[in-house]
């Protein structure tokens, strides 16, 4: 499996530029999945 240089260079540039975005999305997803939302209903008397 070989990637021609004409395709590999732009693909590498896109990968390098996308890496911080993907890392941020991953961190955000980790934070979201670690949190739980609890809803409590308070009845008025």
mmCIF file of the N, C-alpha and C atoms, coordinates in Angstrom:
data_MODEL
# 
_entry.id   MODEL 
# 
loop_
_atom_site.group_PDB 
_atom_site.id 
_atom_site.type_symbol 
_atom_site.label_atom_id 
_atom_site.label_alt_id 
_atom_site.label_comp_id 
_atom_site.label_asym_id 
_atom_site.label_entity_id 
_atom_site.label_seq_id 
_atom_site.pdbx_PDB_ins_code 
_atom_site.Cartn_x 
_atom_site.Cartn_y 
_atom_site.Cartn_z 
_atom_site.occupancy 
_atom_site.B_iso_or_equiv 
_atom_site.pdbx_formal_charge 
_atom_site.auth_seq_id 
_atom_site.auth_comp_id 
_atom_site.auth_asym_id 
_atom_site.auth_atom_id 
_atom_site.pdbx_PDB_model_num 
ATOM 1   N N  . UNK A 1 1  ? 0.855   -1.189 0.000  1.00 0.00 ? 1  UNK A N  1 
ATOM 2   C CA . UNK A 1 1  ? 0.000   0.000  0.000  1.00 0.00 ? 1  UNK A CA 1 
ATOM 3   C C  . UNK A 1 1  ? 0.886   1.232  0.000  1.00 0.00 ? 1  UNK A C  1 
ATOM 4   N N  . UNK A 1 2  ? 0.787   2.021  -1.059 1.00 0.00 ? 2  UNK A N  1 
ATOM 5   C CA . UNK A 1 2  ? 1.596   3.238  -1.157 1.00 0.00 ? 2  UNK A CA 1 
ATOM 6   C C  . UNK A 1 2  ? 0.705   4.423  -1.481 1.00 0.00 ? 2  UNK A C  1 
ATOM 7   N N  . UNK A 1 3  ? 1.064   5.563  -0.911 1.00 0.00 ? 3  UNK A N  1 
ATOM 8   C CA . UNK A 1 3  ? 0.341   6.806  -1.196 1.00 0.00 ? 3  UNK A CA 1 
ATOM 9   C C  . UNK A 1 3  ? 1.250   7.673  -2.050 1.00 0.00 ? 3  UNK A C  1 
ATOM 10  N N  . UNK A 1 4  ? 0.805   8.058  -3.236 1.00 0.00 ? 4  UNK A N  1 
ATOM 11  C CA . UNK A 1 4  ? 1.627   8.940  -4.067 1.00 0.00 ? 4  UNK A CA 1 
ATOM 12  C C  . UNK A 1 4  ? 1.904   10.254 -3.343 1.00 0.00 ? 4  UNK A C  1 
ATOM 13  N N  . UNK A 1 5  ? 3.090   10.826 -3.562 1.00 0.00 ? 5  UNK A N  1 
ATOM 14  C CA . UNK A 1 5  ? 3.482   12.055 -2.875 1.00 0.00 ? 5  UNK A CA 1 
ATOM 15  C C  . UNK A 1 5  ? 2.511   13.186 -3.173 1.00 0.00 ? 5  UNK A C  1 
ATOM 16  N N  . UNK A 1 6  ? 1.974   13.220 -4.396 1.00 0.00 ? 6  UNK A N  1 
ATOM 17  C CA . UNK A 1 6  ? 1.057   14.302 -4.758 1.00 0.00 ? 6  UNK A CA 1 
ATOM 18  C C  . UNK A 1 6  ? -0.231  14.257 -3.936 1.00 0.00 ? 6  UNK A C  1 
ATOM 19  N N  . UNK A 1 7  ? -0.595  13.069 -3.448 1.00 0.00 ? 7  UNK A N  1 
ATOM 20  C CA . UNK A 1 7  ? -1.781  12.933 -2.595 1.00 0.00 ? 7  UNK A CA 1 
ATOM 21  C C  . UNK A 1 7  ? -1.376  12.983 -1.122 1.00 0.00 ? 7  UNK A C  1 
ATOM 22  N N  . UNK A 1 8  ? -0.236  12.405 -0.811 1.00 0.00 ? 8  UNK A N  1 
ATOM 23  C CA . UNK A 1 8  ? 0.205   12.297 0.579  1.00 0.00 ? 8  UNK A CA 1 
ATOM 24  C C  . UNK A 1 8  ? 0.485   13.631 1.245  1.00 0.00 ? 8  UNK A C  1 
ATOM 25  N N  . UNK A 1 9  ? 1.117   14.569 0.527  1.00 0.00 ? 9  UNK A N  1 
ATOM 26  C CA . UNK A 1 9  ? 1.472   15.850 1.136  1.00 0.00 ? 9  UNK A CA 1 
ATOM 27  C C  . UNK A 1 9  ? 0.235   16.657 1.535  1.00 0.00 ? 9  UNK A C  1 
ATOM 28  N N  . UNK A 1 10 ? -0.731  16.859 0.631  1.00 0.00 ? 10 UNK A N  1 
ATOM 29  C CA . UNK A 1 10 ? -1.937  17.590 1.059  1.00 0.00 ? 10 UNK A CA 1 
ATOM 30  C C  . UNK A 1 10 ? -2.722  16.847 2.136  1.00 0.00 ? 10 UNK A C  1 
ATOM 31  N N  . UNK A 1 11 ? -2.758  15.530 2.048  1.00 0.00 ? 11 UNK A N  1 
ATOM 32  C CA . UNK A 1 11 ? -3.470  14.748 3.059  1.00 0.00 ? 11 UNK A CA 1 
ATOM 33  C C  . UNK A 1 11 ? -2.796  14.906 4.418  1.00 0.00 ? 11 UNK A C  1 
ATOM 34  N N  . UNK A 1 12 ? -1.477  14.919 4.441  1.00 0.00 ? 12 UNK A N  1 
ATOM 35  C CA . UNK A 1 12 ? -0.748  15.109 5.694  1.00 0.00 ? 12 UNK A CA 1 
ATOM 36  C C  . UNK A 1 12 ? -1.012  16.501 6.255  1.00 0.00 ? 12 UNK A C  1 
ATOM 37  N N  . UNK A 1 13 ? -1.033  17.515 5.382  1.00 0.00 ? 13 UNK A N  1 
ATOM 38  C CA . UNK A 1 13 ? -1.300  18.883 5.832  1.00 0.00 ? 13 UNK A CA 1 
ATOM 39  C C  . UNK A 1 13 ? -2.699  18.982 6.439  1.00 0.00 ? 13 UNK A C  1 
ATOM 40  N N  . UNK A 1 14 ? -3.667  18.352 5.790  1.00 0.00 ? 14 UNK A N  1 
ATOM 41  C CA . UNK A 1 14 ? -5.040  18.367 6.315  1.00 0.00 ? 14 UNK A CA 1 
ATOM 42  C C  . UNK A 1 14 ? -5.097  17.635 7.657  1.00 0.00 ? 14 UNK A C  1 
ATOM 43  N N  . UNK A 1 15 ? -4.393  16.524 7.752  1.00 0.00 ? 15 UNK A N  1 
ATOM 44  C CA . UNK A 1 15 ? -4.371  15.771 9.003  1.00 0.00 ? 15 UNK A CA 1 
ATOM 45  C C  . UNK A 1 15 ? -3.759  16.565 10.139 1.00 0.00 ? 15 UNK A C  1 
ATOM 46  N N  . UNK A 1 16 ? -2.663  17.278 9.849  1.00 0.00 ? 16 UNK A N  1 
ATOM 47  C CA . UNK A 1 16 ? -2.004  18.094 10.873 1.00 0.00 ? 16 UNK A CA 1 
ATOM 48  C C  . UNK A 1 16 ? -2.915  19.236 11.313 1.00 0.00 ? 16 UNK A C  1 
ATOM 49  N N  . UNK A 1 17 ? -3.613  19.848 10.355 1.00 0.00 ? 17 UNK A N  1 
ATOM 50  C CA . UNK A 1 17 ? -4.501  20.956 10.691 1.00 0.00 ? 17 UNK A CA 1 
ATOM 51  C C  . UNK A 1 17 ? -5.741  20.460 11.431 1.00 0.00 ? 17 UNK A C  1 
ATOM 52  N N  . UNK A 1 18 ? -6.202  19.256 11.132 1.00 0.00 ? 18 UNK A N  1 
ATOM 53  C CA . UNK A 1 18 ? -7.416  18.728 11.756 1.00 0.00 ? 18 UNK A CA 1 
ATOM 54  C C  . UNK A 1 18 ? -7.144  18.128 13.133 1.00 0.00 ? 18 UNK A C  1 
ATOM 55  N N  . UNK A 1 19 ? -5.900  17.777 13.425 1.00 0.00 ? 19 UNK A N  1 
ATOM 56  C CA . UNK A 1 19 ? -5.583  17.108 14.688 1.00 0.00 ? 19 UNK A CA 1 
ATOM 57  C C  . UNK A 1 19 ? -6.035  17.893 15.922 1.00 0.00 ? 19 UNK A C  1 
ATOM 58  N N  . UNK A 1 20 ? -5.748  19.207 16.023 1.00 0.00 ? 20 UNK A N  1 
ATOM 59  C CA . UNK A 1 20 ? -6.211  19.939 17.220 1.00 0.00 ? 20 UNK A CA 1 
ATOM 60  C C  . UNK A 1 20 ? -7.736  19.974 17.335 1.00 0.00 ? 20 UNK A C  1 
ATOM 61  N N  . UNK A 1 21 ? -8.415  20.068 16.205 1.00 0.00 ? 21 UNK A N  1 
ATOM 62  C CA . UNK A 1 21 ? -9.883  20.078 16.218 1.00 0.00 ? 21 UNK A CA 1 
ATOM 63  C C  . UNK A 1 21 ? -10.399 18.736 16.712 1.00 0.00 ? 21 UNK A C  1 
ATOM 64  N N  . UNK A 1 22 ? -9.817  17.647 16.205 1.00 0.00 ? 22 UNK A N  1 
ATOM 65  C CA . UNK A 1 22 ? -10.238 16.315 16.638 1.00 0.00 ? 22 UNK A CA 1 
ATOM 66  C C  . UNK A 1 22 ? -9.923  16.101 18.118 1.00 0.00 ? 22 UNK A C  1 
ATOM 67  N N  . UNK A 1 23 ? -8.782  16.618 18.569 1.00 0.00 ? 23 UNK A N  1 
ATOM 68  C CA . UNK A 1 23 ? -8.427  16.488 19.982 1.00 0.00 ? 23 UNK A CA 1 
ATOM 69  C C  . UNK A 1 23 ? -9.420  17.252 20.853 1.00 0.00 ? 23 UNK A C  1 
ATOM 70  N N  . UNK A 1 24 ? -9.803  18.445 20.410 1.00 0.00 ? 24 UNK A N  1 
ATOM 71  C CA . UNK A 1 24 ? -10.773 19.240 21.165 1.00 0.00 ? 24 UNK A CA 1 
ATOM 72  C C  . UNK A 1 24 ? -12.128 18.534 21.213 1.00 0.00 ? 24 UNK A C  1 
ATOM 73  N N  . UNK A 1 25 ? -12.546 17.974 20.084 1.00 0.00 ? 25 UNK A N  1 
ATOM 74  C CA . UNK A 1 25 ? -13.814 17.240 20.060 1.00 0.00 ? 25 UNK A CA 1 
ATOM 75  C C  . UNK A 1 25 ? -13.756 16.026 20.988 1.00 0.00 ? 25 UNK A C  1 
ATOM 76  N N  . UNK A 1 26 ? -12.626 15.346 20.985 1.00 0.00 ? 26 UNK A N  1 
ATOM 77  C CA . UNK A 1 26 ? -12.466 14.185 21.858 1.00 0.00 ? 26 UNK A CA 1 
ATOM 78  C C  . UNK A 1 26 ? -12.519 14.572 23.328 1.00 0.00 ? 26 UNK A C  1 
ATOM 79  N N  . UNK A 1 27 ? -11.856 15.681 23.674 1.00 0.00 ? 27 UNK A N  1 
ATOM 80  C CA . UNK A 1 27 ? -11.869 16.148 25.060 1.00 0.00 ? 27 UNK A CA 1 
ATOM 81  C C  . UNK A 1 27 ? -13.278 16.555 25.474 1.00 0.00 ? 27 UNK A C  1 
ATOM 82  N N  . UNK A 1 28 ? -13.971 17.258 24.571 1.00 0.00 ? 28 UNK A N  1 
ATOM 83  C CA . UNK A 1 28 ? -15.349 17.677 24.861 1.00 0.00 ? 28 UNK A CA 1 
ATOM 84  C C  . UNK A 1 28 ? -16.248 16.457 25.066 1.00 0.00 ? 28 UNK A C  1 
ATOM 85  N N  . UNK A 1 29 ? -16.097 15.456 24.209 1.00 0.00 ? 29 UNK A N  1 
ATOM 86  C CA . UNK A 1 29 ? -16.900 14.239 24.330 1.00 0.00 ? 29 UNK A CA 1 
ATOM 87  C C  . UNK A 1 29 ? -16.604 13.531 25.652 1.00 0.00 ? 29 UNK A C  1 
ATOM 88  N N  . UNK A 1 30 ? -15.337 13.517 26.053 1.00 0.00 ? 30 UNK A N  1 
ATOM 89  C CA . UNK A 1 30 ? -14.970 12.874 27.318 1.00 0.00 ? 30 UNK A CA 1 
ATOM 90  C C  . UNK A 1 30 ? -15.612 13.604 28.491 1.00 0.00 ? 30 UNK A C  1 
ATOM 91  N N  . UNK A 1 31 ? -15.597 14.939 28.440 1.00 0.00 ? 31 UNK A N  1 
ATOM 92  C CA . UNK A 1 31 ? -16.215 15.712 29.518 1.00 0.00 ? 31 UNK A CA 1 
ATOM 93  C C  . UNK A 1 31 ? -17.719 15.457 29.571 1.00 0.00 ? 31 UNK A C  1 
ATOM 94  N N  . UNK A 1 32 ? -18.345 15.427 28.410 1.00 0.00 ? 32 UNK A N  1 
ATOM 95  C CA . UNK A 1 32 ? -19.796 15.236 28.360 1.00 0.00 ? 32 UNK A CA 1 
ATOM 96  C C  . UNK A 1 32 ? -20.184 13.857 28.876 1.00 0.00 ? 32 UNK A C  1 
ATOM 97  N N  . UNK A 1 33 ? -19.428 12.839 28.496 1.00 0.00 ? 33 UNK A N  1 
ATOM 98  C CA . UNK A 1 33 ? -19.797 11.487 28.908 1.00 0.00 ? 33 UNK A CA 1 
ATOM 99  C C  . UNK A 1 33 ? -19.515 11.245 30.385 1.00 0.00 ? 33 UNK A C  1 
ATOM 100 N N  . UNK A 1 34 ? -18.624 12.021 30.986 1.00 0.00 ? 34 UNK A N  1 
ATOM 101 C CA . UNK A 1 34 ? -18.333 11.853 32.406 1.00 0.00 ? 34 UNK A CA 1 
ATOM 102 C C  . UNK A 1 34 ? -19.363 12.555 33.281 1.00 0.00 ? 34 UNK A C  1 
ATOM 103 N N  . UNK A 1 35 ? -20.165 13.423 32.716 1.00 0.00 ? 35 UNK A N  1 
ATOM 104 C CA . UNK A 1 35 ? -21.150 14.178 33.486 1.00 0.00 ? 35 UNK A CA 1 
ATOM 105 C C  . UNK A 1 35 ? -22.503 13.492 33.412 1.00 0.00 ? 35 UNK A C  1 
ATOM 106 N N  . UNK A 1 36 ? -23.247 13.630 34.489 1.00 0.00 ? 36 UNK A N  1 
ATOM 107 C CA . UNK A 1 36 ? -24.618 13.141 34.489 1.00 0.00 ? 36 UNK A CA 1 
ATOM 108 C C  . UNK A 1 36 ? -25.534 14.304 34.843 1.00 0.00 ? 36 UNK A C  1 
ATOM 109 N N  . UNK A 1 37 ? -26.691 14.311 34.221 1.00 0.00 ? 37 UNK A N  1 
ATOM 110 C CA . UNK A 1 37 ? -27.680 15.352 34.494 1.00 0.00 ? 37 UNK A CA 1 
ATOM 111 C C  . UNK A 1 37 ? -28.811 14.711 35.274 1.00 0.00 ? 37 UNK A C  1 
ATOM 112 N N  . UNK A 1 38 ? -29.102 15.296 36.416 1.00 0.00 ? 38 UNK A N  1 
ATOM 113 C CA . UNK A 1 38 ? -30.151 14.755 37.268 1.00 0.00 ? 38 UNK A CA 1 
ATOM 114 C C  . UNK A 1 38 ? -31.247 15.806 37.393 1.00 0.00 ? 38 UNK A C  1 
ATOM 115 N N  . UNK A 1 39 ? -32.458 15.387 37.100 1.00 0.00 ? 39 UNK A N  1 
ATOM 116 C CA . UNK A 1 39 ? -33.600 16.300 37.175 1.00 0.00 ? 39 UNK A CA 1 
ATOM 117 C C  . UNK A 1 39 ? -34.471 15.883 38.345 1.00 0.00 ? 39 UNK A C  1 
ATOM 118 N N  . UNK A 1 40 ? -34.714 16.837 39.242 1.00 0.00 ? 40 UNK A N  1 
ATOM 119 C CA . UNK A 1 40 ? -35.568 16.556 40.390 1.00 0.00 ? 40 UNK A CA 1 
ATOM 120 C C  . UNK A 1 40 ? -36.811 17.419 40.292 1.00 0.00 ? 40 UNK A C  1 
ATOM 121 N N  . UNK A 1 41 ? -37.935 16.790 40.512 1.00 0.00 ? 41 UNK A N  1 
ATOM 122 C CA . UNK A 1 41 ? -39.200 17.525 40.477 1.00 0.00 ? 41 UNK A CA 1 
ATOM 123 C C  . UNK A 1 41 ? -39.627 17.817 41.911 1.00 0.00 ? 41 UNK A C  1 
ATOM 124 N N  . UNK A 1 42 ? -39.813 19.101 42.188 1.00 0.00 ? 42 UNK A N  1 
ATOM 125 C CA . UNK A 1 42 ? -40.240 19.511 43.521 1.00 0.00 ? 42 UNK A CA 1 
ATOM 126 C C  . UNK A 1 42 ? -41.728 19.817 43.453 1.00 0.00 ? 42 UNK A C  1 
ATOM 127 N N  . UNK A 1 43 ? -42.484 19.087 44.250 1.00 0.00 ? 43 UNK A N  1 
ATOM 128 C CA . UNK A 1 43 ? -43.934 19.293 44.247 1.00 0.00 ? 43 UNK A CA 1 
ATOM 129 C C  . UNK A 1 43 ? -44.299 20.404 45.219 1.00 0.00 ? 43 UNK A C  1 
ATOM 130 N N  . UNK A 1 44 ? -45.126 21.318 44.737 1.00 0.00 ? 44 UNK A N  1 
ATOM 131 C CA . UNK A 1 44 ? -45.583 22.417 45.591 1.00 0.00 ? 44 UNK A CA 1 
ATOM 132 C C  . UNK A 1 44 ? -46.804 21.954 46.379 1.00 0.00 ? 44 UNK A C  1 
ATOM 133 N N  . UNK A 1 45 ? -46.818 22.269 47.666 1.00 0.00 ? 45 UNK A N  1 
ATOM 134 C CA . UNK A 1 45 ? -47.949 21.847 48.490 1.00 0.00 ? 45 UNK A CA 1 
ATOM 135 C C  . UNK A 1 45 ? -48.888 23.011 48.794 1.00 0.00 ? 45 UNK A C  1 
# 
